[in-house]
Each structure stands twice: as structure tokens, then as C-alpha cells.
């Protein structure tokens, strides 16, 4: 039974940066039907200086701003007309950062004010022993938007960011009128036993032990077909392993994993009353969990979640994995614009 639980958790958590594993599984060779994405050569990675993560990441496409909220430092971008009443707030998922939205913000900022944040623990934001969970992020984001005098917005969340967005929308329904959820966590039901397995086995230390090739294999699983123009994300992820504040990142990963599972968002979906657009890839290898719910498909999870929401629209994208906004940005951008114009 214990080995079975380890096996189930390994597959789910490996996709989210390997926060849990068993020694037996770690010893297994990495098998891939196609060459693993490179990200950066070993020579390049080995030549990186020992610096903080923020100093090792490649330059962001858009100008980065910083602020402090409740003594926690935020990095964010703010594009488009600041007077535009239509504001989109973009929330990345686990191990994400602002650049995952490049292909969307570049287009959408022509019509809307677009704000994207690096959640604390990730990207260029503060690392450390932060009390990270879904509520922690949600509360900080409210204070952050207060500081920008943003009184009303549409939330656009990817993966864990979608779960944060749902929590924000349920707690502040008058402030967030619409939601766009892209491959969101929180819409897949897990039993009490499955949740307990996460609590018992999620660990911080093994994040640090993942090899470069293991991280490359995990990265490839995020996509239906790994786009070459996404390899900068993998390069950044590999560079982070060499950073002086990598422990703070590992802390954020472990705490976020527990935070996603401990908040039973699935049981709260009926309380989500805003118009909601759910976008998922038909070939998502993360949702549903391929071992806990092996007989289900992404569309099954999407349809089930839609049936529990009051005003939800589901759009499935073919030949697409966990990152629709990167693999099929035009389809995602069009869907968002049409949704906002209804």
C-alpha cells in the first residue's frame, strides 16, 4: 500500500517539480519518446555565478515593477492604459512566473490593462520562510490591488493560479466580476484518503535532489509537444538549482503543494457565481491525475467542474497540454476577448 501511494504521488508531484518521490523511483531511468528539451547546455549551466534567483533569471519581456505588501516584496508588470476600467489580473501556477503570460499580455494589453504578478516564493518576488498557502496568496493579492487602486478586475489564473482566483472570487464576489481559469487546480475531486497521502508524503528536501535531466523530463510533460520558444522557462528552472536562495523556492513549492490539496475548492464550486471561462487542453497530463484517476480524461474533469459552477463555459483545445496559453495563445486570446465582450 505504501509503495502504491508513493507511485501515485510521484507522478503527480514530478510534474510540479518533484517535491515527493521514493528512492526506488528515483533510481529508475528517465524514458522519453523524443529528445528531452535542453533549456541550456551543461557548460552554460555550470558557468552560472552563485547569485539569487532573481539575478539568474533571464530578463523579462516587459518592464518589471516592485512593491511591498504586508512586508512581503512583490515583482509585477502593469501594461496597457492605466485608466482602462477593464483590468485583467494574471496569476501563474506552481513554479510559474510572469513570463508564462508573454504571448497573452502582448496582445491583450492593446485593449485591456494587464497586471501580472510573481507570487512570493517564485520568479523575482521574495523568497524565504513565508507562510504560503492559498489564503496567504489571496490576502496579499487583495492588499496589492488596493495599493494599485484597482477596485474591480477579471482574474486570469493558470493551474494553481486558477485555484487562487476561485478563492478570491468567492470571498470578494463584488470585486471580481469574471474569471478565466486555464488548466486550473481545485476542480478535480480528491477523496480524504488521497488528500491524506499528500499530507503524509510531500517533502521539501527532494525538490533539491532532482537532476537536470529529471527536470527536463518533467518540463516536457507540461506540453502536448514542447515548443522550442518555451525552453527559456526550462533554462530558468535549471538555473534556479544553482541559486543562493534555492531553499526559499523549495519551501514555496512544498507549501504550495500542501496549500492546493488542503483547500477543498471542489466542494466550494457551487459558491462560484461569476461568469467563468474554463480553458483546458485535451491532452493535459496533469489534470486529471493519471494514477489517482486513470480512467478519466481532462474533458471529464472540465465537464464535471462546469456542472457544479453556476455560469461556466468550458473550452477544450485539441493537441494541447497543461499550458494552453503558450501552446495555443491565439485560441486562448480570442476566447478571452470573446468572453469579455459578452
CORKAPE-V390672 format. One record per helix or strand of 3 or more residues. SS is the DSSP state (A for helix, B for strand). FROM is the first residue (numbers start at 0). LEN is the number of residues. If there is no record, write none. Layout:
# CORKAPE-V390672
SS	FROM	LEN
SS	FROM	LEN
This chain:
# CORKAPE-V390672
A	1	14
A	22	4
A	41	5
A	52	4
B	64	5
B	71	8
B	86	5
A	97	11
B	112	6
A	133	14
B	152	6
A	159	12
B	175	7
A	191	10
A	204	4
A	211	9
A	227	13
A	245	17
A	264	7
B	274	7
A	297	11
B	311	6
A	323	4
A	328	12
